[in-house]
Amino acid sequence: MGILDAILGGVLGGNAGGPISGQFGNATGGTPGDTNTQAQNPLLLMALQLLQQNGGLQGILAKFQQAGYGQQAQSWIGTGPNLPIDPRVLQQVFGQGQLGQIAQQLGIPREQASDGVAQVLPQVVDQMTPAGEVPENHSDLVNEALAILQRGRGS
């Protein structure tokens, strides 16, 4: 389960106490730096839900390309550095409805949810594509990661 472990453990592992865990807290109330709580960060759950709701990695890539931001999304898949994405671009790509749902689920303003997802989504996509290509089982990986996170949250 190498890729799945990377998604759940590695995405937020480098941000212990950083802007993501510090700004949004840890879902289980643990301390920043606790790998178990970082894997359950609500923004990771939301990024995975966005992937699932929008056709997985290929669907997300297509949405970003259609909106004129294919270069940024492709950088997350490639093996080089990840280009950042502006939170306002996420609102353009996904629409106010999906980001509004994320904000409501997190109990935060929409702009704050957009900011957080803009930080997490490139990392999630990067971790799901370690060889610089979209794996054939990318939808399965998203579904498995979501199931593990939801079980951990008691959902």
N, C-alpha and C positions, 0 to 999 in steps of 0.2 A: 504494500500500500504506500509506496514511496511518495507519489505525487499527493495523495490524500493527506498523508502525514505533513507534507510541506505546506499544504493549504491551511490545515487546522493549526499547526504548531509554528510554522515559519512566517506566515504573513505578518503577524503582529509581534513576533518575537524580537525583532530589532527595535521595536518602539516601546520597550518597557519603560513606563513612566513618561513617555513622550506625548506628543500631541493627541494621538488617538486614544490611548488608554487614559491619559490624564483628562482630556476634554470630555470623554463620554463615559468614563468609569468602566469597571469590569462587571459583567453581568451577574457574577456570583458573589460580588462583594469582597473578593479577595484583594490582596495587595498588588500594586503594579509590579510586574516582573514575575508573577506567578503564572507559569505556562498554561496551567489548566484554565485559569480565568481568562487569559488572553485569547485562548482558542474559542471562548464563548462570547467574545466581544460582540455586542449587538450589531455593530456596523459590518462585521464579517458576515453575519447572518443575512443582513440586508443586501450586501453585495452579491452573495450567492443567490438570493431570491431574485434580484434583478437579472442575473444570468439565466436562471431557470425560466423566468417569465418572458424573456426576450430571445429565446431560441439558442441558449448556450453561447459558447465562445464564437461560433460562426455567426449567430444572429446579432450578437453585440458588435462584432467587427463590421458586419453589413450596415448596421444602424449608424455607426460612427463614420463609415465611408460615405453613406448617403448624405450625412450632415456636413461633410467636408473635413472630417477629423480622422480620416483613415490612417494618416501617418502616425498620429499619437497612439491609436489603438494597435497598430502594427508593431510599434516599438515595445509594447507590453508583451507581445507574443515573441518577438525576436530575442536574440541572446544579448543584445547590447543594453545600454541604459534605457530606463523607462522615461518617456517624455511625460511631463505633468499634464493634467487636464483641468481646465478651469471649471469650477462648480457650476457656473452659468451655462456651460456647454452641456453638462449633464441634464440640466433642466430642458435644454433644447432637444437633446437626443431622446430622453425618456419621457418628457412631458411633465407637467406640473402634478398630474394625478399620481403617478408612481412614486415620485419623490415626496409628495404630500403624505402618502400612506406610510412611507418610511419615517418621516418626521413624526407622524401621529403615533406610530408604534414605539418610537424612542422617547416620545414626550418632549420633543425639542422643536425649535423653529425650523421651517423648511430650509432656510439658508444654512443652518448649522448641519442639518442632515446632508445637504448637498456637499458642503465642505468635507465632511467625514467620508462620504462615499467617494469623493474625488481623490482622497488619500488612499483608501483601501482598495478600490476597484483595480487600479493598475497593478498592485501587488498580487491580488488574487489571480488575475489573468496571467501575470508573469509566473507565479508558482504553478499554475495549471499547464504551462507550456515550457517546461525546462529545456527541451531540445530545440526550441525555437519554432515549433510547429504545433498546430492544434491536434491533440491526440484523438484517435477515433472514438474513444470512450469518454469524451469530455462531458457529455450529458450525464452519463452514469456517475462520473466523479462529482459533478455539481449535486446531483440527487443524494449521493452517499454522504457528502460533507454536510448538506442540509439536515439529513436525518440524524447524523451524529450530534450536530449542534442543537437540534430541537430536543433530542433525548436528554442532552446535558442541561437544557433549560427547563426540563419538565413539561414541555409542550406536548 
